[in-house]
Amino acid sequence: MLDSKPAWVAVMTHPNTESLVAGRFENADPPIECYLPKIIERDKRFKKQEFQEKAMFPCYVFARINNKQIFQTRTTKGVLFIVSSQHSIIQVPDREIEAVRRFEATQRKVHFYESSKLVKGAHIIITEGEFAGLEGTLVKGNKDGNFSVNIEVMNISLVTHLRRDELRLKTPVDSQNKE
């Protein structure tokens, strides 16, 4: 959870409203410090070389808030939610914000890959609900955000459907902690 010292958080917005939300943060009373990294891309709709500024992370704005600004941030028009895990707001370390600023400053072409991508065959740990703590293999991901997970118990495969926020990828650290 956040405390009285401001920390960076990721705020998810409605599609294509990142700039509007950032403006609302800056004009709020009191203002919310925010950072909207942008990149310049060639607009593919036009044959000639036309460029446009786009959000580096579509649907995300970074905000530097403290515990007293959580409600103000969440209720800003255009905000869907503050990124959290297990009911705790995830803080983005200053060094990661600085790294994003450095990438933005170069305006080099970058490719983004979600490091925690849940793909078929991924080894996962269930973090919430009745199956919390169990490990399994991702069988199928659906567009509605539900995932089919195979859990082996006594050489029997059980398949259930879980939401994305109930899963996380199993990491090498998890394997070491288990031994």
N, C-alpha and C positions, 0 to 999 in steps of 0.2 A: 504494500500500500504506500501511497505517497505521504510525505510528511510536510512540515512547514517550509522546507527548503525546496525551491523549484527544481523540477527534473523534466527532461525531454520525454514525451510520449508520442506514439503514433495515433493519429485520429483518422478513422475511416469516414469518407464523405460519400454522398450520392455521386454517381458518375458525372464527370465533367463539371463539378462544382468546387474543385479544389481552390481556384482563385477567389471565388465568391466567399468561401468559408474563411480563407486566409484574411481577406478584407474585413469580414465581420469580426474576426479575432482582434485585428489591429484597431478597429473602431469601437470595440466593446468598452464598457465602463465598469471596472477598470480594464485596460487593454490586456489581451493575452498575447504573450510573445510567441511568435510562430515562425516557421521556416517552411517554405514551399520550394523545393529544388525543381529547377526547370531545365529542359534541354531544347535545343533548336533542331528541328527535323525538317526534311524536305516533305512538302505536302504532296502526297501521291495522287491527289485528285486532279492536279494540273499537269499538263505536258511540260510546260517550261519550269525552270528551277525556282519555285517559290518555297520559302521557308516559313515555318511557324513555330512559336514557342509552345511547348507542351510540358505538362507535369512529368517529372522524371519517374515518379511512382504514381500511376493513375489511381485515383480515389483515396489518396493519402496526403495528409498535411502533418507536419511535426509541430507540436506545441510544447512550450516550456511552462509547466504549471505546478502549483503546490496543492495540498489537500483542500484548501478553501476554494480552489477554482475548478474542481471536478464538475460540480453541478452546472456552473456557467458554461464550461466547455461542452458538456454533453447536451445541453439544451440550445446550443447555437444552431440556428436554422441551417440545414444542409449536412449536419453531422449525423452519422449513423451510430457510431460508438467509439469509445476509446479502446484501443487494442488491449486485451487482458487475457489472462490464463487462470483458470480455476478461481475466478472471482477476484483476482488481484491484478491491478493495472501493471502492465509491463513497462519498465523504464528503459529508454534508449540511452545507452552510455554516450557521454560527451564525445568520446573518441570516434564513435560511429557517425555522429552528426558531422564531426570534423572531416571524416573520410568522404562523406557524401558531398560536403562543400568543396573538397579538393577535386572530386570527379566532375562536379558541376562547373568548376572554374576552367577545367581543360576543354570542355565541350567536345571531348572525344566521343566517338561512337562507342556505346557500351551495349552489351546484351545482358538482360536480366534473367536469372534463373532462380526460382524459389528454392532455397536450400532445404526446406523441410517438405518438399513436394511428396505428397502421398500418392504413390503409383502402385499399380498391380504388382504383387510380389514383395512389397516393402514389409520389413519386420517392424511391427508397431507395439506400443504399450498403450493400454486403455487407461485413461487418466481420471475418468469420472463415471458415475453411475454404478449400477450393480456389479459391473465387471471390472471396476477400478483395480489396477495392479496386474491384471492378466496380460499376457503377451499373445500375439497372434500374427497372422500374415494377411495383408490386404488382398482380398479376392477381386473386388470390383469397386470402383468409385462411380457414383451417379451425379448427374448435373444438379440434382436438388440438394446436394451437400451430404447425402447419406453414403455410407461406405459399408460394404459387406466384409466382414472379418472372419477368418477361419481360426478357431481356437482349438488346439488339440488337447484333449483330456483323455487319458487312458487309451491312447491310439484310436480315438474317435474324433472326427472333425465336427465341430459345432460351428454353424455359420449364423451370424446375427448382423443386424443393421445398426450402425452407430453414426452419430453426427461428427463432423470434422473436429469440433471443439472437445470431443471426448477422446481423441486420439493424438498420439505424437509418435514420431519415428523413434525406433530403438537405436540408441547410439552405442559406440564402443564403451563409453563410460558406464552405461547401464549394464553391459556384460561384465565389466570388471567389478562393479559393486555387488553383483549377484554371487560371485565366487568367494 
